[in-house]
Amino acid sequence: MARKLPPPPMTAQRLRDLAIHYTGRYATTEAKLRQYLIRKIRERGIADGQELDPAKVAADCAALGYVNDSLYAESKAAGLGRKGLGQSRIKMSLKAAGISEEIAAPLLDTSQEEALLRGLMFAKRKRIGPYGSAGHEPKTVARWWGAMARGGHAPDIIRQIIQLPDPDTADSLFYTTMI
């Protein structure tokens, strides 16, 4: 069996091509693209006589519109919100993606009703509180609290959802909150 040759060392042109290929294939942020390029340089090495600047390549991709941190943040926040994740979990996810505070702040400004709506969606998806099949034993309630807290929900939202008596009450609250 023929041995696979290692990839050639990185040149400035290969780095730009790699960045363009990556941004064409994946939605990303400037920070994530920069980290990807740094990793590829580390894996492949640098060709003789080459000066590589992954930060500049990532900035050039952003200037050309291949990377847009604002659009990425809006899309990511909306997607996580549809999953029923809470504000703190969305904030952590945006921070991990390299989104700045200025971009993230308006996306994290949610009303109490929207936070409750997300909490109900999360509870229904994870079968928590009124949607759970188990009773309200202390051990089960503690598990529900942990799951909802990891989902990024505030304690007052968690308490309100866990205290709901049945799925019908939770669904009626869900639909009146949506309107």
C-alpha positions as CSV (number, residue, x, y, z in Angstrom):
1,M,0.0,0.0,0.0
2,A,1.3,3.4,-0.9
3,R,2.2,5.8,1.9
4,K,0.3,9.0,2.0
5,L,2.6,12.0,1.6
6,P,2.3,14.7,4.3
7,P,0.7,17.9,3.2
8,P,3.1,20.5,1.9
9,P,4.3,23.3,4.2
10,M,2.1,26.4,4.4
11,T,2.7,29.3,2.1
12,A,0.9,32.7,2.1
13,Q,-1.1,31.7,-0.9
14,R,-2.1,28.3,0.5
15,L,-3.1,30.0,3.8
16,R,-5.4,32.4,1.9
17,D,-6.8,29.5,-0.2
18,L,-7.4,27.5,2.9
19,A,-9.2,30.4,4.6
20,I,-11.5,31.0,1.6
21,H,-12.3,27.3,1.3
22,Y,-13.1,27.1,5.0
23,T,-15.3,30.2,5.0
24,G,-17.1,28.9,1.9
25,R,-17.9,25.7,3.7
26,Y,-18.6,26.7,7.3
27,A,-20.3,29.6,9.0
28,T,-17.6,31.0,11.3
29,T,-16.4,34.1,13.1
30,E,-13.1,36.0,12.5
31,A,-11.7,34.6,15.8
32,K,-12.6,31.0,15.0
33,L,-11.1,31.4,11.5
34,R,-7.9,32.8,13.0
35,Q,-7.7,29.8,15.4
36,Y,-8.3,27.4,12.5
37,L,-5.5,28.9,10.4
38,I,-3.1,28.9,13.4
39,R,-3.8,25.2,13.9
40,K,-3.2,24.4,10.2
41,I,0.1,26.3,10.3
42,R,1.1,24.3,13.4
43,E,0.1,21.0,11.7
44,R,1.9,21.7,8.3
45,G,4.7,24.0,9.2
46,I,5.9,27.0,7.3
47,A,7.6,26.9,3.9
48,D,11.1,28.4,3.8
49,G,11.2,32.1,3.5
50,Q,7.4,32.6,4.2
51,E,6.0,35.1,6.6
52,L,2.5,34.1,7.6
53,D,0.0,36.2,9.5
54,P,-3.2,34.3,10.1
55,A,-4.8,37.3,11.9
56,K,-4.4,39.4,8.8
57,V,-5.8,36.7,6.6
58,A,-8.8,36.4,8.9
59,A,-9.3,40.1,8.9
60,D,-9.1,40.2,5.1
61,C,-11.8,37.6,4.9
62,A,-13.9,39.7,7.2
63,A,-13.3,42.8,5.2
64,L,-14.3,41.0,2.0
65,G,-17.5,39.8,3.7
66,Y,-16.6,36.1,3.8
67,V,-16.9,36.3,7.6
68,N,-19.5,38.4,9.4
69,D,-19.5,38.2,13.2
70,S,-22.8,40.0,13.5
71,L,-24.7,37.7,11.2
72,Y,-23.1,34.7,12.8
73,A,-24.0,35.9,16.3
74,E,-27.6,36.6,15.3
75,S,-28.0,33.2,13.7
76,K,-26.3,31.4,16.6
77,A,-28.4,33.2,19.2
78,A,-31.6,32.6,17.3
79,G,-30.8,28.9,16.9
80,L,-30.0,28.3,20.5
81,G,-33.1,30.3,21.5
82,R,-35.2,28.0,19.4
83,K,-33.7,25.0,21.3
84,G,-35.0,26.6,24.5
85,L,-31.6,27.5,25.9
86,G,-31.4,30.4,28.3
87,Q,-29.6,33.8,28.1
88,S,-26.5,32.8,30.1
89,R,-25.9,29.7,27.9
90,I,-26.3,31.7,24.7
91,K,-23.9,34.3,26.1
92,M,-21.3,31.6,26.8
93,S,-21.7,30.1,23.4
94,L,-21.2,33.5,21.7
95,K,-18.2,34.2,23.8
96,A,-16.6,30.9,22.9
97,A,-17.1,31.7,19.3
98,G,-15.2,34.9,19.7
99,I,-18.1,37.3,19.5
100,S,-17.4,40.7,21.1
101,E,-19.5,42.1,23.9
102,E,-20.7,45.0,21.7
103,I,-22.2,42.5,19.1
104,A,-23.6,40.1,21.7
105,A,-25.2,42.6,24.1
106,P,-28.3,43.5,22.0
107,L,-28.9,39.8,21.2
108,L,-28.9,38.9,24.9
109,D,-31.4,41.6,25.9
110,T,-34.5,39.4,26.3
111,S,-37.8,40.0,28.1
112,Q,-39.1,38.0,31.0
113,E,-41.8,36.6,28.7
114,E,-39.2,35.4,26.2
115,A,-37.1,33.9,28.9
116,L,-40.2,32.0,30.2
117,L,-41.0,30.9,26.7
118,R,-37.5,29.5,26.2
119,G,-37.6,27.8,29.5
120,L,-40.9,26.1,28.7
121,M,-39.5,24.9,25.3
122,F,-36.5,23.5,27.1
123,A,-38.6,21.8,29.8
124,K,-40.9,20.2,27.1
125,R,-37.9,19.0,25.1
126,K,-36.1,17.6,28.2
127,R,-39.3,16.4,29.9
128,I,-38.8,18.5,33.0
129,G,-41.4,19.7,35.5
130,P,-44.9,19.4,34.2
131,Y,-43.7,17.5,31.1
132,G,-41.8,14.9,33.2
133,S,-43.2,11.5,33.9
134,A,-41.6,11.3,37.3
135,G,-43.2,12.8,40.4
136,H,-41.8,15.8,42.2
137,E,-39.5,13.9,44.6
138,P,-36.6,16.0,45.9
139,K,-34.0,14.0,43.9
140,T,-35.9,14.5,40.6
141,V,-36.5,18.2,41.3
142,A,-32.8,18.6,42.0
143,R,-32.0,16.9,38.7
144,W,-34.4,19.2,36.9
145,W,-32.9,22.2,38.5
146,G,-29.4,21.1,37.4
147,A,-30.5,20.5,33.8
148,M,-32.3,23.8,33.5
149,A,-29.4,25.7,35.1
150,R,-27.0,24.1,32.7
151,G,-29.4,25.2,29.9
152,G,-28.8,28.8,31.0
153,H,-32.1,29.5,32.7
154,A,-32.5,31.9,35.6
155,P,-33.6,30.5,39.0
156,D,-36.9,32.4,39.0
157,I,-37.8,30.8,35.6
158,I,-36.7,27.4,36.7
159,R,-38.8,27.7,39.9
160,Q,-41.9,28.9,37.9
161,I,-41.7,26.0,35.4
162,I,-41.0,23.3,38.0
163,Q,-44.0,24.4,40.1
164,L,-46.5,24.1,37.2
165,P,-48.9,21.3,38.0
166,D,-49.5,19.7,34.6
167,P,-48.7,19.8,30.9
168,D,-52.0,21.5,30.0
169,T,-51.3,24.4,32.4
170,A,-47.7,24.7,31.0
171,D,-49.0,24.6,27.4
172,S,-51.6,27.3,28.1
173,L,-48.9,29.5,29.7
174,F,-46.7,28.8,26.7
175,Y,-49.3,29.8,24.1
176,T,-50.4,32.9,26.1
177,T,-46.7,34.0,26.4
178,M,-46.3,33.6,22.6
179,I,-49.1,36.0,21.8
